[in-house]
């Protein structure tokens, strides 16, 4: 594999940024996905000052971690999509100032059963406008393959969204965005072969998330790489020619460093 390993942001949402960087350095990976206004504890929010942005650049440099991948939270399938678009543009401005080349965003988390007609068209227009704006800032947007998620007691239930359906991706890609491929999200939303998506759309896959889910009563729970339901030997064969960022997304905050380490140790065999 030629993929470049790093740590994804979601499991680190309760970890202060400098501790995230120290963890990446300690684990020996060269990339850290920087969450910008994706969570209320993120170091940078939409109104971040130039001083705060400069401080983040210094912190990454001090720890020897590349500031290449960023992410934020949004849902263009909601009724407030225009307001969310304005917020995403502010994040794009910050990413441009940081020199971040890839910014992971979302299309939306609503069920594919309700995202059609005017709602689908509005989502597409928001993606098109965001992608066009991002290009003026030297940023490429990568939309994550992510279903909707609901809690069922201690378990999670994932269901299909527009980005876990293959047939909607030609329209999404026509907006100018690229793809953040997350095979575990496909599997959790019910895909029987999440690996085939890569072969069909690999020319547009610029970003990969590596994680797993294990089956529990009532749904699934996050797991480290190799501890869940994915066929990892097949996935690694699928990704054999991929040479972009591959970020480990261990989602549980309570033991996130150990989960990241277990994932790295498992991936070493490939």
Secondary structure, DSSP 8 states (H G I E B T S, - for coil): ---EEEE-SGGGTTS-HHHHHHHHHHHT-SEE-EEBSSSTT-SB-TT--HHHHHHHHHHHHHHT-B--EEE----TTSTTHHHHHHHHHHHHHHHHHHT--EEEE-S--S-TTT--THHHHHHHHHHHHHHHHHHHTT-EEEEE---EEEEETTEEEEE--GGG-GGGHHHHHTTT-EEEEEHHHHHHTT-S-TTHHHHHHGGGEEEEEE-EEEEETTEEEEE-TTSSSS-HHHHHHHTTT--SEEEE----STTHHHHHHHHHHHHTT-
